[in-house]
């Protein structure tokens, strides 16, 4: 292929059709004297560097999974929760079992992923996962047994509701009693294990959608914006309108209004 005979528009169109840019073609772009082609070459080099960085991160974030698979485990569950801190709404846990060949570069702790990307990752995970289980513990139950126990209960629910049983569970920060499989608690696990990161994405998107639904039922509280966390706007709404049935009555910021 003679790059010099191609227009800049043709070069861009040809690159868009490729899954991966051949190194020899990139070299030809770099040797072309046209400023527009030089810019394409710089863009492509930057994109390749980003992909290499994401691939290295993926390797780092699959070390726990590789170690467990080397021990013979097949169904590895990542388990994580979202919603321990809010003043309203449930705590939501997800248990996700990914195939061994799953690859989603950029997958990370849900808090580090932009909303649009998080939604896109959620769709991929739900489509490609071997199994997904979700546990939801409401505010009344949280008030009854405290948030830590509610979190553990949500995690147990999520594991039990998955369509396959786990051989091992990678769990963000916590250790659960009563599991009949090996478990690996990892502090900050949603940023260290892709399986836990996948669970954090599923839990986060699930809870955000629930809170968006609650926002329609209780429009004066702004749940669609703060998801029940104790923002100034939310605290002002509680003071003005009182608590709703989805508020956690034992939490500071709510119990004072009871």
C-alpha positions, 0 to 999 in steps of 0.5 A, spaced: 500 500 500 502 506 497 500 511 503 503 517 499 498 516 493 492 516 499 489 522 501 488 524 508 481 522 508 482 516 505 487 514 510 483 516 516 477 511 513 482 505 512 484 506 519 477 506 522 476 499 518 482 496 522 482 492 529 489 493 529 494 498 526 500 494 523 506 497 525 509 498 518 503 502 516 504 506 522 511 507 520 509 509 513 505 514 516 510 517 520 515 518 514 510 521 510 511 529 510 504 531 510 502 535 516 495 532 516 498 525 516 503 526 521 498 528 526 494 522 524 501 518 526 501 522 533 494 520 534 495 513 533 501 512 537 497 515 543 492 510 542 496 504 542 500 507 548 493 508 552 491 500 550 498 498 552 497 501 559 490 498 559 493 491 558 498 492 563 493 494 568 489 488 566 494 484 567 495 487 574 488 486 576 487 479 574 493 476 578 488 474 584 484 470 578 490 467 575 492 464 582 485 461 583 485 458 577 492 455 577 489 452 584 483 449 579 478 454 581 473 455 575 467 459 578 470 465 581 466 470 584 467 477 585 463 480 590 462 488 592 457 492 595 454 500 593 450 504 598 453 503 605 454 511 606 447 514 604 442 516 608 436 513 604 435 507 599 438 500 600 445 497 600 446 493 594 451 487 593 453 484 586 456 477 585 459 476 578 462 470 575 466 472 569 469 467 563 476 466 564 477 469 557 473 475 559 477 482 557 474 489 558 480 494 558 479 500 562 474 496 567 476 498 574 472 501 581 466 503 579 467 510 582 473 511 577 469 510 571 465 515 568 457 514 568 456 513 560 462 508 560 460 505 567 453 504 563 456 501 557 461 496 561 454 494 565 451 492 559 457 488 557 458 484 563 451 482 564 451 480 557 458 476 557 458 474 565 457 466 566 453 468 572 450 475 576 447 475 582 444 481 586 442 482 593 438 488 596 437 490 603 432 496 604 433 501 609 428 498 614 432 492 615 439 496 615 436 500 621 434 493 624 441 490 624 446 495 622 449 497 616 455 492 616 451 486 617 446 489 612 452 489 607 454 482 609 447 480 608 446 483 601 453 479 599 450 473 601 444 474 597 447 476 591 452 469 591 445 465 593 442 468 587 447 467 582 445 461 577 452 457 579 455 456 585 462 459 587 468 455 587 472 461 590 469 468 592 474 475 591 470 480 596 472 487 597 474 488 604 470 483 608 470 476 610 463 472 610 461 467 615 458 460 612 461 460 605 462 453 602 468 456 598 475 459 599 474 466 599 479 472 598 478 478 602 481 484 598 482 491 601 480 496 596 479 490 591 474 494 586 481 497 584 485 490 584 481 485 581 477 485 575 472 480 578 470 485 584 471 491 579 465 488 575 461 486 581 462 494 583 459 496 576 453 492 577 452 494 584 453 501 582 448 501 576 443 497 579 443 502 585 443 508 581 437 506 577 433 504 583 434 511 586 432 514 580 426 510 580 425 513 588 426 520 585 420 519 581 416 517 587 419 522 592 421 528 587 422 533 592 429 530 595 433 529 588 435 522 589 437 522 582 442 527 583 445 524 589 443 517 590 441 518 597 448 521 600 448 526 605 449 532 600 447 539 603 441 539 598 439 532 601 439 534 608 436 541 607 430 536 603 430 532 609 429 538 614 424 541 610 420 535 608 421 530 613 424 523 612 421 518 607 420 510 608 426 509 604 430 513 609 435 510 614 432 512 621 438 510 625 443 515 621 446 521 623 442 527 618 435 523 619 434 521 626 434 528 628 428 529 624 424 523 627 
